[in-house]
Amino acid sequence: GCDIAVDAVGQATAVFHSMRRGYHFLPKFLLGKPIDRCGERLHRWRLPLWLRRRIAMVMIRLSVGGPERYGLPRPEHRLFETHPIVNSQLLYFVGHGEIRPKPDIARLCGDRVRFADGSEEAIDTIVYATGFQIDFPFLDRSLILDEAGWPRMYLNAFHPQHDFLFVAGMIQPDGGLWRLVDYQAQLMAAFIVACDRAPERAEWFRRLKQSPQPDLGHGVRYVGSPRHRLEVEYFGHRDTLRRLIRRFGDVAQKPLPASPSRDSFASSP
């Protein structure tokens, strides 16, 4: 939603940014480095969560200040307990009056929008940036999600009973996604190879993925909203995937047998 609002500046006559709750805003860069690199350093130092949170809050306050200073709602949760908003431009444009913050939408009145504070604005385009619904139309929903929409998959990637049913990328980390998806793929490949080459190691992982879901927040207690169904703490989740890949040992490096010849497969023009 923040990125959309920023992109709309210069394209629309006026831009309003409605927020249902307050959030912590993290700058894209801190001390000339990407913010996730700074988080990597705090993690490498093995600092406890409370100290990492305190250091991060001090740096955020010094670099961009609190959101309430820009007219945005004050967060009612601690840092890291919701998916972070990493955006330096939104605060810039709010501070310059190019984006006008608004509370939650209370009612739509024709071409006007009434907000929770009683104010109204004439709006011709509304962009709902309120999250997304997980859907796999080619699969039985109950294979992937429970009745409440939470993943049934171990680590949100491995089905407890069906060995070769995987989902890569069904996570929302508080850092970058692609590195974690790469580790997921490596772990999936290691398990597939182990099923063929090292049954005893495959059996170890088979038992593991049938066990209860571990804490994907790694100590962080996320706000219990549907938005955080896929939330994982980046560094802890990365370390978990790395550890499991290493547990497979050299099996993770072995190629599968050569594929059958093309004559074994039916083809169509």
C-alpha positions as CSV (number, residue, x, y, z in Angstrom):
1,G,0.0,0.0,0.0
2,C,2.8,2.4,0.8
3,D,4.6,1.7,-2.4
4,I,1.3,2.3,-4.4
5,A,0.7,5.6,-2.6
6,V,4.2,6.8,-3.4
7,D,3.9,5.8,-7.1
8,A,0.6,7.7,-7.3
9,V,2.3,11.0,-6.3
10,G,2.7,13.0,-9.5
11,Q,0.1,11.0,-11.3
12,A,-3.0,11.9,-9.2
13,T,-4.4,15.3,-8.2
14,A,-4.4,14.2,-4.6
15,V,-3.3,11.0,-2.7
16,F,-4.8,9.8,0.6
17,H,-3.2,7.0,2.5
18,S,-5.7,5.2,4.8
19,M,-4.3,3.0,7.6
20,R,-6.3,0.8,9.9
21,R,-3.6,0.7,12.5
22,G,-0.2,2.2,13.3
23,Y,3.0,0.7,12.0
24,H,6.7,1.2,12.5
25,F,8.4,2.6,9.4
26,L,11.9,1.5,8.6
27,P,14.2,3.4,6.2
28,K,15.5,1.7,3.1
29,F,19.0,2.6,4.1
30,L,20.7,3.2,7.4
31,L,24.2,4.7,7.7
32,G,24.5,4.2,3.9
33,K,23.7,0.5,4.0
34,P,20.5,-1.4,3.2
35,I,18.4,-1.8,6.3
36,D,18.5,-5.7,6.1
37,R,22.3,-5.6,6.1
38,C,22.1,-3.7,9.4
39,G,19.8,-6.3,10.7
40,E,22.2,-9.0,9.6
41,R,24.9,-7.5,11.7
42,L,22.7,-7.4,14.8
43,H,21.8,-11.1,14.2
44,R,25.5,-12.0,13.7
45,W,26.3,-10.6,17.1
46,R,23.8,-13.1,18.6
47,L,22.1,-10.3,20.6
48,P,18.9,-11.2,22.4
49,L,15.6,-10.0,20.8
50,W,14.9,-7.4,23.4
51,L,18.3,-5.8,22.8
52,R,18.0,-6.0,19.0
53,R,14.6,-4.3,19.3
54,R,16.0,-1.5,21.5
55,I,19.0,-0.8,19.3
56,A,16.8,-0.8,16.2
57,M,14.2,1.6,17.8
58,V,17.0,4.0,18.7
59,M,18.4,4.0,15.1
60,I,14.9,4.4,13.6
61,R,14.1,7.3,15.9
62,L,17.4,9.0,15.0
63,S,17.0,8.4,11.3
64,V,13.3,9.0,10.5
65,G,11.6,9.7,13.8
66,G,8.3,8.3,15.0
67,P,5.3,8.0,12.7
68,E,3.2,10.2,14.9
69,R,5.5,13.1,14.1
70,Y,4.2,12.9,10.5
71,G,0.6,12.7,11.5
72,L,0.5,8.9,11.1
73,P,-1.0,6.7,13.9
74,R,1.2,5.6,16.7
75,P,1.9,1.8,16.7
76,E,0.2,-0.2,19.4
77,H,2.6,-3.0,19.1
78,R,6.4,-3.5,19.5
79,L,8.8,-3.4,16.7
80,F,9.0,-6.7,14.7
81,E,5.6,-7.8,15.9
82,T,4.0,-7.0,12.5
83,H,5.4,-7.2,9.0
84,P,7.8,-4.3,8.7
85,I,7.1,-1.3,6.4
86,V,10.4,-0.5,4.7
87,N,9.8,2.7,2.9
88,S,11.7,6.0,3.1
89,Q,9.6,7.8,0.5
90,L,6.2,7.6,2.1
91,L,7.3,9.6,5.2
92,Y,9.0,12.1,2.8
93,F,5.9,12.7,0.8
94,V,3.7,12.8,3.9
95,G,6.0,15.4,5.4
96,H,5.8,17.5,2.2
97,G,2.0,17.2,2.0
98,E,2.0,15.2,-1.2
99,I,0.4,12.3,0.6
100,R,-2.3,13.0,3.2
101,P,-2.7,10.3,5.9
102,K,-6.2,9.2,6.9
103,P,-7.6,6.7,9.4
104,D,-9.6,3.6,8.5
105,I,-12.5,3.9,6.0
106,A,-15.8,3.9,7.7
107,R,-18.2,4.2,4.8
108,L,-18.4,4.7,1.0
109,C,-20.9,7.4,0.1
110,G,-21.1,7.5,-3.7
111,D,-18.0,9.3,-5.0
112,R,-17.1,10.3,-1.4
113,V,-15.3,8.4,1.3
114,R,-16.0,8.9,5.0
115,F,-13.2,8.0,7.3
116,A,-13.2,6.9,10.9
117,D,-12.5,10.4,12.2
118,G,-15.6,11.7,10.5
119,S,-13.8,13.5,7.6
120,E,-14.9,13.0,4.0
121,E,-13.1,13.3,0.7
122,A,-14.1,13.1,-2.9
123,I,-12.3,10.0,-4.3
124,D,-12.4,8.6,-7.8
125,T,-10.1,5.6,-7.3
126,I,-9.7,3.3,-4.3
127,V,-6.8,0.8,-4.3
128,Y,-7.4,-1.9,-1.7
129,A,-3.9,-2.9,-0.4
130,T,-5.3,-5.0,2.4
131,G,-3.4,-8.3,1.8
132,F,-4.2,-11.4,-0.2
133,Q,-5.9,-14.7,-0.1
134,I,-3.9,-17.9,-0.5
135,D,-5.4,-20.1,-3.2
136,F,-4.3,-23.1,-5.2
137,P,-7.2,-23.7,-7.5
138,F,-5.7,-26.9,-8.9
139,L,-5.4,-28.6,-5.5
140,D,-7.8,-29.5,-2.7
141,R,-7.6,-26.5,-0.3
142,S,-7.5,-28.8,2.7
143,L,-4.1,-30.2,1.6
144,I,-2.4,-26.9,2.1
145,L,-4.5,-24.9,4.5
146,D,-6.6,-25.6,7.6
147,E,-10.2,-24.3,8.1
148,A,-8.9,-20.9,9.3
149,G,-6.6,-20.5,6.4
150,W,-3.3,-21.2,8.2
151,P,-0.8,-23.4,6.4
152,R,-0.8,-27.2,7.2
153,M,2.7,-27.6,5.7
154,Y,5.7,-28.1,7.9
155,L,7.8,-24.9,7.7
156,N,5.0,-23.8,5.3
157,A,6.7,-25.9,2.6
158,F,6.5,-29.6,3.3
159,H,3.3,-31.7,3.5
160,P,3.3,-33.9,6.6
161,Q,2.0,-37.0,4.7
162,H,2.5,-36.5,1.0
163,D,6.3,-36.7,0.5
164,F,6.4,-35.0,-2.8
165,L,4.0,-32.2,-2.2
166,F,6.0,-29.1,-1.7
167,V,5.2,-25.4,-1.8
168,A,8.1,-23.0,-2.3
169,G,7.6,-19.3,-1.3
170,M,4.5,-19.7,0.9
171,I,6.2,-17.5,3.5
172,Q,6.3,-13.8,4.2
173,P,9.6,-13.0,5.8
174,D,10.5,-9.7,7.5
175,G,13.5,-9.6,5.2
176,G,14.1,-10.6,1.6
177,L,12.2,-13.6,0.2
178,W,14.4,-15.0,-2.6
179,R,17.3,-16.3,-0.5
180,L,14.9,-18.2,1.7
181,V,13.1,-19.7,-1.3
182,D,16.5,-20.8,-2.7
183,Y,17.2,-22.6,0.6
184,Q,13.7,-24.1,0.5
185,A,14.4,-25.5,-3.0
186,Q,17.8,-26.9,-1.8
187,L,16.1,-28.7,1.1
188,M,13.3,-30.1,-1.2
189,A,15.9,-31.3,-3.6
190,A,18.0,-32.9,-0.9
191,F,14.9,-34.8,0.4
192,I,14.0,-36.0,-3.1
193,V,17.5,-37.3,-3.7
194,A,17.6,-38.9,-0.2
195,C,14.4,-40.8,-1.0
196,D,16.3,-42.4,-3.9
197,R,19.8,-42.7,-2.6
198,A,19.7,-42.6,1.2
199,P,16.4,-43.9,2.6
200,E,17.5,-43.6,6.2
201,R,18.1,-39.9,5.9
202,A,14.8,-39.5,4.0
203,E,13.1,-41.3,6.9
204,W,14.6,-38.9,9.4
205,F,13.2,-35.9,7.5
206,R,9.9,-37.7,7.0
207,R,9.4,-38.0,10.7
208,L,10.4,-34.4,11.2
209,K,7.9,-33.0,8.8
210,Q,5.1,-34.9,10.6
211,S,6.0,-33.2,13.9
212,P,4.3,-30.1,15.2
213,Q,5.1,-26.8,13.5
214,P,8.0,-25.0,15.1
215,D,7.9,-21.4,16.1
216,L,8.4,-19.6,12.8
217,G,8.7,-16.3,14.6
218,H,11.7,-17.5,16.5
219,G,10.7,-15.7,19.7
220,V,8.8,-12.8,17.9
221,R,5.1,-12.8,18.8
222,Y,3.3,-11.5,15.8
223,V,0.0,-9.6,15.9
224,G,-2.6,-12.3,15.5
225,S,-4.2,-11.0,12.3
226,P,-4.8,-12.9,9.1
227,R,-2.0,-10.9,7.5
228,H,0.6,-12.7,9.5
229,R,-0.5,-16.3,8.6
230,L,2.7,-16.7,6.5
231,E,5.0,-14.5,8.6
232,V,8.5,-15.9,9.4
233,E,11.5,-14.3,11.1
234,Y,14.0,-14.1,8.4
235,F,17.3,-14.9,10.1
236,G,15.9,-17.7,12.3
237,H,14.1,-19.3,9.4
238,R,17.2,-19.0,7.2
239,D,19.3,-20.7,9.9
240,T,16.7,-23.5,10.3
241,L,16.8,-24.2,6.5
242,R,20.6,-24.2,6.4
243,R,20.8,-26.5,9.4
244,L,18.4,-29.0,7.8
245,I,20.3,-28.9,4.5
246,R,23.6,-29.6,6.3
247,R,21.9,-32.5,8.1
248,F,21.4,-34.3,4.8
249,G,25.2,-34.1,4.3
250,D,26.7,-35.1,1.0
251,V,23.2,-36.4,-0.1
252,A,22.3,-32.8,-0.8
253,Q,25.0,-32.6,-3.4
254,K,24.3,-35.9,-5.2
255,P,22.5,-35.7,-8.6
256,L,19.6,-37.9,-9.3
257,P,20.1,-40.8,-11.8
258,A,20.0,-39.8,-15.5
259,S,16.5,-39.1,-16.8
260,P,14.8,-41.8,-18.9
261,S,15.1,-41.4,-22.7
262,R,12.7,-39.1,-24.5
263,D,11.2,-42.2,-26.1
264,S,9.7,-43.1,-22.7
265,F,7.4,-40.1,-22.7
266,A,4.4,-39.4,-24.8
267,S,4.7,-36.1,-26.7
268,S,2.4,-33.9,-28.6
269,P,3.1,-31.3,-31.2
